[in-house]
Amino acid sequence: MGSQTILDLIASTMVFGSLLLMMLRINVTQSETIQMYQGDLLVQQNLVEVTRLLEYDFKKIGYCKDPTKIPDPSDAIRYADSLKIKFYTDFPTTDDPQGDGQLDSLTYYVGPASEASATPNPNDKLLYRVENDATPVGVNLGVTEFELKYYDTFRDQIASPVSNCGLIQYMQITIQVENLAAADSLLGTFASSEQAYQKAYWRQVRLVAKNLRNR
């Protein structure tokens, strides 16, 4: 009778241990799933913020509330290459969302990955948005790729850097955003830790600023 009791206790302990391991695995899997979901959500939100701002600003290339300030739309873009663009526009004000009628300049460019060394992700870069002659301030939203391509009125690609910005009629913007931290569940999946960062990709093909076509 005593031996049977011991066997029952051992069996019960083994069953309990198996159930405990199953619960631990379920908790780990659930935690990894939540982490992946939160990582994907953060990356998507960052991408939406970047693309929304870019589309708004780029569609206002060559715009000014006072049209006499830019009599020739071909002069709207001041500099253009694959990683940087500078153009004239008119910033909205608190009193008038259409602008104050004064000509402003806006510059976009990305810095090297070394400038974002404070984050775990070795690939992310600072995206700069500079209004007029203000001090450049980089915003880190996990941008790992930022590329601009330019096309003329015949939809032929223009070599970068663009020697004659007056030829630009269309643009292509490519953005890739990655999470600032690697997902634990992906670290053991890929041979390289650089592949363990969740990412989102966006490309705007043939973006047109209507003021560039008003020639």
C-alpha positions as CSV (number, residue, x, y, z in Angstrom):
1,M,0.0,0.0,0.0
2,G,2.9,2.3,0.9
3,S,4.6,1.6,-2.5
4,Q,1.4,2.4,-4.4
5,T,1.1,5.7,-2.6
6,I,4.7,6.6,-3.5
7,L,4.1,5.7,-7.1
8,D,0.9,7.8,-7.2
9,L,2.9,10.7,-5.8
10,I,5.6,10.3,-8.4
11,A,3.0,10.1,-11.2
12,S,1.2,13.1,-9.9
13,T,4.5,15.1,-9.7
14,M,5.3,14.1,-13.3
15,V,1.9,15.2,-14.5
16,F,2.1,18.4,-12.6
17,G,5.6,19.1,-13.9
18,S,4.4,18.4,-17.5
19,L,1.4,20.8,-17.1
20,L,3.7,23.4,-15.6
21,L,6.1,23.2,-18.5
22,M,3.2,23.5,-20.9
23,M,1.9,26.6,-19.1
24,L,5.4,28.1,-19.2
25,R,5.7,27.5,-23.0
26,I,2.2,29.0,-23.5
27,N,3.2,32.1,-21.5
28,V,6.5,32.5,-23.5
29,T,4.7,32.1,-26.8
30,Q,2.1,34.6,-25.8
31,S,4.7,37.1,-24.7
32,E,6.6,36.7,-28.0
33,T,3.3,37.1,-29.9
34,I,2.5,40.3,-28.0
35,Q,6.0,41.6,-28.5
36,M,5.8,40.9,-32.3
37,Y,2.4,42.6,-32.5
38,Q,3.6,45.7,-30.6
39,G,6.7,45.9,-32.7
40,D,4.8,45.6,-36.0
41,L,2.3,48.3,-34.8
42,L,5.1,50.7,-33.8
43,V,6.9,50.3,-37.1
44,Q,3.6,50.8,-39.1
45,Q,2.8,53.9,-37.0
46,N,6.3,55.4,-37.6
47,L,6.0,54.7,-41.3
48,V,2.6,56.4,-41.5
49,E,4.0,59.5,-39.7
50,V,6.9,59.8,-42.0
51,T,5.1,59.2,-45.3
52,R,2.2,61.5,-44.3
53,L,4.6,64.4,-43.6
54,L,6.6,63.7,-46.8
55,E,3.5,63.6,-49.0
56,Y,2.2,66.8,-47.5
57,D,5.4,68.7,-47.9
58,F,6.4,67.4,-51.4
59,K,3.0,68.2,-52.9
60,K,3.5,71.8,-51.8
61,I,6.8,72.1,-53.7
62,G,6.7,75.4,-55.6
63,Y,3.6,76.6,-53.7
64,C,3.3,80.1,-52.3
65,K,0.2,82.0,-51.2
66,D,1.6,84.9,-53.2
67,P,2.2,83.4,-56.6
68,T,4.4,86.3,-57.7
69,K,7.1,85.1,-55.4
70,I,7.7,82.0,-57.6
71,P,6.9,83.3,-61.1
72,D,8.8,80.4,-62.7
73,P,7.9,77.0,-61.2
74,S,11.0,75.5,-62.7
75,D,13.0,77.4,-60.1
76,A,11.1,75.7,-57.2
77,I,13.6,72.9,-56.5
78,R,17.0,74.3,-55.5
79,Y,18.9,71.0,-55.1
80,A,18.2,67.3,-55.7
81,D,20.1,64.1,-55.3
82,S,19.2,60.6,-54.2
83,L,19.4,61.4,-50.5
84,K,18.7,65.1,-50.3
85,I,16.3,67.7,-51.7
86,K,15.8,71.4,-51.1
87,F,12.9,73.3,-52.4
88,Y,10.8,76.5,-52.1
89,T,7.4,76.4,-50.4
90,D,5.1,78.4,-48.1
91,F,4.7,77.2,-44.5
92,P,1.3,77.3,-43.0
93,T,0.8,79.7,-40.0
94,T,-1.4,79.6,-37.0
95,D,-3.5,82.4,-38.5
96,D,-3.6,81.0,-42.1
97,P,-3.1,77.3,-43.1
98,Q,-2.4,78.5,-46.6
99,G,0.7,80.3,-45.6
100,D,1.8,83.9,-45.1
101,G,2.8,84.6,-48.6
102,Q,6.5,84.6,-47.8
103,L,8.8,82.2,-49.6
104,D,10.3,79.5,-47.4
105,S,12.8,76.8,-48.1
106,L,12.5,73.2,-46.9
107,T,15.3,70.6,-46.9
108,Y,15.1,66.9,-46.4
109,Y,18.0,64.6,-46.1
110,V,19.3,61.6,-44.1
111,G,22.5,61.3,-42.1
112,P,24.8,58.4,-41.8
113,A,23.9,55.4,-39.6
114,S,26.7,56.4,-37.2
115,E,24.7,59.4,-36.1
116,A,22.0,57.1,-34.6
117,S,24.5,55.0,-32.6
118,A,22.5,55.4,-29.4
119,T,19.9,52.9,-30.6
120,P,20.4,49.1,-30.7
121,N,19.5,49.0,-34.4
122,P,22.8,49.5,-36.4
123,N,20.9,50.4,-39.6
124,D,18.7,53.3,-38.6
125,K,19.4,56.8,-39.5
126,L,18.3,60.3,-38.6
127,L,15.9,61.9,-41.0
128,Y,16.4,65.7,-41.2
129,R,13.7,68.2,-42.0
130,V,15.1,71.7,-42.0
131,E,13.0,74.8,-42.3
132,N,14.8,77.8,-43.9
133,D,18.1,78.3,-42.1
134,A,17.2,76.6,-38.9
135,T,19.7,74.3,-37.1
136,P,19.2,70.8,-38.5
137,V,17.5,68.5,-36.0
138,G,17.3,64.8,-36.8
139,V,14.1,62.8,-36.0
140,N,14.7,59.1,-35.4
141,L,11.6,57.1,-36.4
142,G,13.6,54.1,-37.4
143,V,14.3,55.1,-41.0
144,T,16.8,52.7,-42.5
145,E,16.3,53.6,-46.2
146,F,15.5,56.9,-47.9
147,E,15.9,57.3,-51.6
148,L,14.7,59.8,-54.1
149,K,14.5,59.4,-57.9
150,Y,13.6,62.1,-60.4
151,Y,12.0,62.1,-63.8
152,D,11.5,64.6,-66.6
153,T,8.3,65.4,-68.5
154,F,8.9,62.3,-70.7
155,R,9.1,60.1,-67.6
156,D,12.8,59.5,-68.2
157,Q,14.9,59.2,-65.1
158,I,17.3,62.1,-64.4
159,A,20.8,61.3,-63.2
160,S,21.6,62.1,-59.5
161,P,22.7,64.7,-58.5
162,V,20.4,66.6,-60.8
163,S,22.4,69.3,-62.6
164,N,19.2,71.1,-63.9
165,C,16.4,70.9,-61.3
166,G,14.1,72.7,-63.7
167,L,13.7,69.4,-65.6
168,I,12.1,67.6,-62.7
169,Q,8.4,66.8,-63.2
170,Y,8.0,63.6,-61.2
171,M,9.6,62.0,-58.2
172,Q,9.8,58.6,-56.7
173,I,10.2,58.3,-52.9
174,T,11.3,55.1,-51.2
175,I,11.2,54.7,-47.4
176,Q,12.0,51.7,-45.2
177,V,11.4,51.9,-41.4
178,E,12.7,49.3,-38.9
179,N,12.0,48.8,-35.2
180,L,14.7,50.4,-33.0
181,A,15.1,47.2,-31.0
182,A,15.3,43.6,-32.3
183,A,12.5,41.2,-31.6
184,D,13.6,38.4,-29.2
185,S,11.7,35.8,-31.2
186,L,13.6,36.7,-34.3
187,L,17.1,36.7,-32.9
188,G,17.3,33.0,-33.0
189,T,15.6,32.7,-36.4
190,F,18.1,34.5,-38.6
191,A,21.9,34.0,-38.9
192,S,22.4,37.7,-38.7
193,S,21.0,39.8,-35.9
194,E,20.5,42.7,-38.3
195,Q,17.6,40.7,-39.8
196,A,15.8,40.5,-36.4
197,Y,14.4,44.0,-36.7
198,Q,10.8,44.3,-37.8
199,K,10.4,46.5,-40.9
200,A,7.9,48.2,-43.1
201,Y,8.4,49.5,-46.6
202,W,6.7,52.2,-48.6
203,R,7.2,53.6,-52.1
204,Q,5.4,56.5,-53.7
205,V,5.8,56.2,-57.5
206,R,5.6,59.2,-59.7
207,L,4.7,61.7,-57.0
208,V,3.6,65.0,-58.6
209,A,3.7,68.4,-57.2
210,K,1.1,70.2,-59.2
211,N,3.0,73.5,-59.1
212,L,5.9,71.8,-61.0
213,R,3.5,71.0,-63.9
214,N,2.2,74.6,-64.0
215,R,4.6,75.7,-66.7
